[in-house]
């Protein structure tokens, strides 16, 4: 040991000679760091005796938590597209704008669409008149209507019905040339931000989001979801904000399993108590659900409970004696134990 100390001091003198600018304060700080490192190794050596790590049976709280990964979603989130293709003549919003429900977002040129609608209306009026004329001709022949009269009447009525459907389609196309906000929210994307561009009906033109409806969506297995309930508090840590713990509550538990998942899992919607524009769709994170909590029970650190063919046990007497125990609530840090052990007993791992 003396040789090691002298060797260490000799090394420190060499360092001192090579670094003449070290002040006395810096030398003292360096010695403190070396002492701290030595103290850590000493403590770790003290914690392990005969190859075992030592701890104690204590009394306190044990919390069983379930951590599930999830993704930020929103209840009110819509991607809007025109029902027909055409040239854009009006764009009323930009990305980031706050809109009210029913606000006009954009519009296509409607000259041709309106002409088609008017033509459909004219055709409908014509065939309505034809049907009225034929009904007037056969009104006194309800009991002796010939096959020719029936064919004439049925053809006219069917043509009128087709004309009416053409009006519905033309009116739908005309209305579909304008897009309105289905709810109040924020415009998060505009595909065509200016007029004069041809837009396809298959393209999403506007994407809207209501930040007030943002939630964390997580999937729970069928054996887990039965232990959860609406209103249960949840702790959340998003990957984008690792140092910020967010709280929330379960707002909805799906009755039907998610068809996109492997196995039988159900989606849980966790409403965030802290709302803010900094939370974005697609952000991922972990949600911690408190499944069970007990207080004032005997507990041991996780990892000290051993298993064999006879059940669970703890190691006492420097790891030489196995004491059978029953395990209660299992938490991340502590495990509840019941058996022939008492508070303050030394246990070994």
LUMSE-694789 format. One line per field, with one value per residue (C-alpha): residue number from 1; residue in three letters; x, y, z; chain. Coordinates in nm, 3 decimals. Layout:
<pts>
nr = [NUM ...] $
rest = [ALA ...] $
X = [X ...] $
Y = [Y ...] $
Z = [Z ...] $
kette = [A ...] $
</pts>
This chain:
<pts>
nr = [1 2 3 4 5 6 7 8 9 10 11 12 13 14 15 16 17 18 19 20 21 22 23 24 25 26 27 28 29 30 31 32 33 34 35 36 37 38 39 40 41 42 43 44 45 46 47 48 49 50 51 52 53 54 55 56 57 58 59 60 61 62 63 64 65 66 67 68 69 70 71 72 73 74 75 76 77 78 79 80 81 82 83 84 85 86 87 88 89 90 91 92 93 94 95 96 97 98 99 100 101 102 103 104 105 106 107 108 109 110 111 112 113 114 115 116 117 118 119 120 121 122 123 124 125 126 127 128 129 130 131 132 133 134 135 136 137 138 139 140 141 142 143 144 145 146 147 148 149 150 151 152 153 154 155 156 157 158 159 160 161 162 163 164 165 166 167 168 169 170 171 172 173 174 175 176 177 178 179 180 181 182 183 184 185 186 187 188 189 190 191 192 193 194 195 196 197 198 199 200 201 202 203 204 205 206 207 208 209 210 211 212 213 214 215 216 217 218 219 220 221 222 223 224 225 226 227 228 229 230 231 232 233 234 235 236 237 238 239 240 241 242 243 244 245 246 247 248 249 250 251 252 253 254 255 256 257 258 259 260 261 262 263 264 265 266 267 268 269 270 271 272 273 274 275 276 277 278 279 280 281 282 283 284 285 286 287 288 289 290 291 292 293 294 295 296 297 298 299 300 301 302 303 304 305 306 307 308 309 310 311 312 313 314 315 316 317 318 319 320 321 322 323 324 325 326 327 328 329 330 331 332 333 334 335 336 337 338 339 340 341 342 343 344 345 346 347 348 349] $
rest = [UNK UNK UNK UNK UNK UNK UNK UNK UNK UNK UNK UNK UNK UNK UNK UNK UNK UNK UNK UNK UNK UNK UNK UNK UNK UNK UNK UNK UNK UNK UNK UNK UNK UNK UNK UNK UNK UNK UNK UNK UNK UNK UNK UNK UNK UNK UNK UNK UNK UNK UNK UNK UNK UNK UNK UNK UNK UNK UNK UNK UNK UNK UNK UNK UNK UNK UNK UNK UNK UNK UNK UNK UNK UNK UNK UNK UNK UNK UNK UNK UNK UNK UNK UNK UNK UNK UNK UNK UNK UNK UNK UNK UNK UNK UNK UNK UNK UNK UNK UNK UNK UNK UNK UNK UNK UNK UNK UNK UNK UNK UNK UNK UNK UNK UNK UNK UNK UNK UNK UNK UNK UNK UNK UNK UNK UNK UNK UNK UNK UNK UNK UNK UNK UNK UNK UNK UNK UNK UNK UNK UNK UNK UNK UNK UNK UNK UNK UNK UNK UNK UNK UNK UNK UNK UNK UNK UNK UNK UNK UNK UNK UNK UNK UNK UNK UNK UNK UNK UNK UNK UNK UNK UNK UNK UNK UNK UNK UNK UNK UNK UNK UNK UNK UNK UNK UNK UNK UNK UNK UNK UNK UNK UNK UNK UNK UNK UNK UNK UNK UNK UNK UNK UNK UNK UNK UNK UNK UNK UNK UNK UNK UNK UNK UNK UNK UNK UNK UNK UNK UNK UNK UNK UNK UNK UNK UNK UNK UNK UNK UNK UNK UNK UNK UNK UNK UNK UNK UNK UNK UNK UNK UNK UNK UNK UNK UNK UNK UNK UNK UNK UNK UNK UNK UNK UNK UNK UNK UNK UNK UNK UNK UNK UNK UNK UNK UNK UNK UNK UNK UNK UNK UNK UNK UNK UNK UNK UNK UNK UNK UNK UNK UNK UNK UNK UNK UNK UNK UNK UNK UNK UNK UNK UNK UNK UNK UNK UNK UNK UNK UNK UNK UNK UNK UNK UNK UNK UNK UNK UNK UNK UNK UNK UNK UNK UNK UNK UNK UNK UNK UNK UNK UNK UNK UNK UNK UNK UNK UNK UNK UNK UNK UNK UNK UNK UNK UNK UNK UNK UNK UNK UNK UNK UNK UNK UNK UNK UNK UNK UNK] $
X = [0.000 0.288 0.441 0.111 0.078 0.437 0.382 0.064 0.244 0.534 0.289 0.125 0.468 0.537 0.200 0.280 0.613 0.456 0.174 0.351 0.049 -0.165 -0.255 -0.278 -0.658 -0.658 -0.428 -0.664 -0.961 -0.773 -0.705 -1.075 -1.177 -0.934 -1.068 -1.427 -1.350 -1.174 -1.473 -1.709 -1.499 -1.478 -1.856 -1.915 -1.672 -1.854 -2.189 -2.063 -1.960 -1.855 -1.971 -2.321 -2.480 -2.639 -2.967 -3.241 -3.605 -3.783 -4.138 -4.297 -4.486 -4.485 -4.629 -4.697 -4.680 -4.734 -4.543 -4.681 -4.547 -4.777 -4.811 -4.966 -5.293 -5.601 -5.974 -6.043 -5.789 -5.899 -5.742 -5.967 -5.977 -6.208 -6.471 -6.378 -6.068 -6.036 -5.848 -5.807 -5.952 -5.944 -5.727 -5.843 -5.594 -5.224 -5.040 -5.063 -5.388 -5.655 -5.996 -6.353 -6.596 -6.761 -6.496 -6.427 -6.078 -6.055 -6.257 -6.232 -6.356 -6.728 -6.825 -6.848 -6.984 -7.261 -7.346 -7.373 -7.599 -7.829 -7.847 -7.941 -8.216 -8.351 -8.355 -8.536 -8.806 -8.851 -8.896 -9.124 -9.348 -9.338 -9.439 -9.722 -9.850 -9.845 -10.012 -10.285 -10.332 -10.366 -10.541 -10.874 -10.721 -10.601 -10.811 -10.762 -10.411 -10.261 -9.907 -9.816 -9.951 -9.769 -9.443 -9.480 -9.559 -9.280 -9.020 -9.112 -9.099 -8.761 -8.620 -8.740 -8.574 -8.243 -8.269 -8.322 -8.009 -7.815 -7.925 -7.807 -7.466 -7.427 -7.525 -7.283 -7.000 -7.080 -7.080 -6.770 -6.575 -6.562 -6.396 -6.506 -6.353 -6.542 -6.435 -6.246 -5.872 -5.538 -5.438 -5.131 -5.080 -5.190 -5.117 -5.189 -5.126 -5.210 -5.474 -5.439 -5.313 -5.499 -5.592 -5.671 -5.958 -5.722 -5.492 -5.527 -5.552 -5.590 -5.504 -5.670 -5.610 -5.782 -5.503 -5.762 -5.843 -5.484 -5.431 -5.172 -5.287 -5.149 -5.230 -5.298 -5.315 -5.644 -5.501 -5.398 -5.695 -5.935 -5.735 -5.774 -6.066 -6.175 -6.055 -5.742 -5.440 -5.138 -4.782 -4.640 -4.289 -4.256 -3.936 -3.926 -3.939 -3.746 -3.707 -4.073 -4.330 -4.683 -4.995 -5.313 -5.618 -5.769 -6.056 -6.165 -6.102 -6.189 -6.445 -6.314 -5.957 -5.728 -5.729 -5.389 -5.214 -5.086 -5.280 -5.578 -5.496 -5.717 -5.648 -5.658 -5.695 -5.502 -5.608 -5.319 -5.381 -5.120 -5.231 -4.997 -4.899 -4.557 -4.710 -4.717 -4.890 -4.671 -4.458 -4.386 -4.351 -4.420 -4.725 -4.698 -5.021 -5.046 -5.203 -5.179 -5.043 -4.991 -4.832 -4.685 -4.588 -4.263 -4.063 -3.729 -3.549 -3.638 -3.392 -3.344 -3.637 -3.518 -3.710 -3.675 -3.903 -4.054 -4.140 -4.001 -3.735 -3.486 -3.121 -3.023 -2.712 -2.467 -2.649 -2.632 -3.000 -3.306 -3.622 -3.949 -4.166 -4.486 -4.473 -4.746 -4.739 -4.438 -4.311 -4.028 -3.805 -3.954 -4.143 -4.389 -4.296 -4.472 -4.318 -4.062 -3.875 -3.892 -3.811 -3.436 -3.335 -3.024 -3.079 -2.834 -2.836] $
Y = [0.000 0.238 0.168 0.255 0.583 0.684 0.590 0.803 1.099 1.058 1.069 1.379 1.550 1.468 1.614 1.919 1.965 1.921 2.164 2.450 2.675 2.469 2.683 2.556 2.569 2.355 2.100 2.076 2.030 1.754 1.572 1.604 1.446 1.158 1.114 1.112 0.841 0.638 0.680 0.547 0.234 0.190 0.216 -0.030 -0.268 -0.227 -0.294 -0.628 -0.884 -1.232 -1.154 -1.042 -0.698 -0.600 -0.421 -0.410 -0.496 -0.163 -0.044 0.203 0.252 0.025 0.148 -0.079 0.111 0.014 0.212 0.217 0.398 0.626 0.895 1.242 1.250 1.473 1.405 1.703 1.656 1.677 1.660 1.835 1.796 1.925 1.682 1.761 1.878 2.235 2.563 2.732 3.084 3.162 3.070 3.234 3.105 3.043 2.786 2.873 3.073 3.026 2.963 2.942 2.665 2.722 2.964 2.948 2.809 2.785 2.772 2.636 2.804 2.719 2.844 2.498 2.343 2.600 2.556 2.179 2.238 2.473 2.226 1.948 2.166 2.243 1.876 1.792 2.053 1.915 1.556 1.665 1.824 1.509 1.294 1.533 1.520 1.140 1.111 1.338 1.112 0.790 0.924 0.773 0.435 0.314 0.002 -0.068 0.074 -0.093 -0.226 0.056 0.318 0.155 0.147 0.514 0.620 0.410 0.535 0.896 0.845 0.665 0.944 1.201 1.008 0.998 1.372 1.432 1.229 1.434 1.751 1.607 1.520 1.858 2.041 1.827 1.906 2.276 2.281 2.059 2.329 2.523 2.402 2.515 2.456 2.168 2.289 2.572 2.519 2.590 2.545 2.320 2.274 2.432 2.229 2.510 2.844 3.061 3.081 2.998 2.645 2.333 2.117 1.747 1.597 1.332 1.590 1.710 2.088 2.190 2.018 2.143 2.065 2.168 2.181 2.160 1.802 1.673 1.349 1.077 0.755 0.435 0.068 -0.165 -0.544 -0.716 -0.825 -0.467 -0.266 -0.436 -0.284 0.071 0.312 0.646 0.933 0.751 0.980 0.926 1.058 1.139 1.207 1.297 1.218 1.580 1.709 1.449 1.681 1.780 1.556 1.609 1.485 1.359 1.141 0.856 1.017 0.718 0.343 0.178 -0.104 -0.253 -0.380 -0.193 -0.382 -0.238 -0.394 -0.749 -0.930 -0.804 -0.449 -0.149 0.221 0.448 0.823 1.015 1.380 1.610 1.843 2.084 2.204 2.402 2.465 2.306 1.960 1.833 1.544 1.237 1.314 0.999 0.936 0.710 0.706 0.568 0.423 0.361 0.015 -0.044 0.140 0.018 0.196 0.086 -0.260 -0.454 -0.407 -0.496 -0.349 -0.503 -0.778 -0.914 -1.155 -1.491 -1.782 -2.158 -2.457 -2.404 -2.037 -1.697 -1.642 -1.391 -1.452 -1.377 -1.449 -1.328 -1.526 -1.857 -1.891 -1.890 -1.750 -1.818 -1.512 -1.421 -1.134 -0.871 -0.553 -0.534 -0.185 -0.050 0.014 -0.200 -0.526 -0.598 -0.912 -1.115 -1.396 -1.471 -1.144 -0.820 -0.457 -0.400 -0.754 -0.762 -0.929 -1.018 -1.038] $
Z = [0.000 0.086 -0.254 -0.422 -0.230 -0.306 -0.669 -0.680 -0.517 -0.757 -1.049 -0.908 -0.880 -1.244 -1.342 -1.135 -1.315 -1.658 -1.575 -1.399 -1.443 -1.199 -0.900 -0.546 -0.567 -0.879 -0.717 -0.420 -0.657 -0.839 -0.510 -0.419 -0.748 -0.696 -0.342 -0.466 -0.721 -0.454 -0.222 -0.489 -0.536 -0.156 -0.120 -0.401 -0.235 0.094 -0.072 -0.198 0.058 -0.041 -0.395 -0.286 -0.302 0.027 0.102 0.367 0.403 0.449 0.500 0.264 -0.059 -0.365 -0.694 -0.988 -1.315 -1.675 -1.937 -2.291 -2.595 -2.791 -3.053 -3.054 -3.251 -3.263 -3.264 -3.492 -3.770 -4.133 -4.478 -4.730 -5.108 -5.381 -5.506 -5.864 -6.048 -6.175 -6.170 -5.833 -5.835 -5.462 -5.164 -4.843 -4.586 -4.535 -4.327 -3.959 -3.986 -3.722 -3.878 -3.757 -3.840 -4.180 -4.308 -4.685 -4.742 -5.119 -5.439 -5.793 -6.109 -6.137 -6.484 -6.638 -6.319 -6.292 -6.661 -6.610 -6.311 -6.505 -6.793 -6.552 -6.405 -6.752 -6.848 -6.526 -6.592 -6.943 -6.829 -6.543 -6.804 -7.015 -6.720 -6.631 -6.990 -7.004 -6.663 -6.791 -7.093 -6.895 -6.586 -6.689 -6.775 -6.435 -6.472 -6.843 -6.912 -7.218 -7.233 -7.471 -7.231 -6.940 -7.136 -7.231 -6.874 -6.718 -6.967 -6.898 -6.520 -6.538 -6.759 -6.509 -6.224 -6.416 -6.480 -6.108 -6.022 -6.278 -6.095 -5.763 -5.908 -6.080 -5.761 -5.559 -5.801 -5.785 -5.407 -5.398 -5.581 -5.253 -4.936 -4.589 -4.247 -4.080 -3.735 -3.569 -3.566 -3.727 -4.091 -4.079 -4.453 -4.782 -5.095 -5.343 -5.170 -5.474 -5.749 -6.117 -6.059 -6.169 -5.869 -5.888 -5.694 -5.556 -5.392 -5.034 -5.056 -4.691 -4.364 -4.047 -3.682 -3.361 -3.098 -2.820 -2.925 -2.922 -2.732 -2.687 -2.849 -2.696 -2.753 -2.461 -2.469 -2.385 -2.049 -1.966 -2.087 -1.842 -1.554 -1.683 -1.662 -1.802 -1.582 -1.466 -1.428 -1.652 -1.648 -1.992 -2.118 -2.486 -2.673 -2.795 -2.434 -2.228 -1.927 -1.908 -1.741 -1.868 -1.694 -1.851 -1.802 -1.999 -2.191 -2.399 -2.423 -2.754 -2.749 -3.073 -3.122 -3.356 -3.690 -3.781 -3.482 -3.442 -3.170 -2.973 -2.865 -2.797 -2.841 -2.538 -2.578 -2.314 -2.300 -2.211 -1.917 -2.052 -2.396 -2.618 -2.976 -2.913 -2.927 -3.284 -3.457 -3.480 -3.173 -2.977 -2.607 -2.311 -2.086 -1.731 -1.592 -1.216 -1.199 -0.823 -0.518 -0.159 0.135 0.467 0.343 0.367 0.051 -0.104 -0.404 -0.738 -0.824 -0.472 -0.500 -0.636 -0.783 -0.788 -0.838 -0.492 -0.547 -0.445 -0.178 -0.033 0.055 0.417 0.631 0.365 0.097 0.285 0.382 0.156 0.314 0.123 0.064 -0.114 -0.362 -0.368 -0.571 -0.801 -0.879 -1.085 -0.782 -0.503 -0.462 -0.180 0.016 0.283 0.484 0.758 0.716 0.908 0.865 0.877 0.780 0.561 0.226 -0.049 -0.424] $
kette = [A A A A A A A A A A A A A A A A A A A A A A A A A A A A A A A A A A A A A A A A A A A A A A A A A A A A A A A A A A A A A A A A A A A A A A A A A A A A A A A A A A A A A A A A A A A A A A A A A A A A A A A A A A A A A A A A A A A A A A A A A A A A A A A A A A A A A A A A A A A A A A A A A A A A A A A A A A A A A A A A A A A A A A A A A A A A A A A A A A A A A A A A A A A A A A A A A A A A A A A A A A A A A A A A A A A A A A A A A A A A A A A A A A A A A A A A A A A A A A A A A A A A A A A A A A A A A A A A A A A A A A A A A A A A A A A A A A A A A A A A A A A A A A A A A A A A A A A A A A A A A A A A A A A A A A A A A A A A A A A A A A A A A A A A A A A A A A A A A A A A A A A A A A A A A] $
</pts>
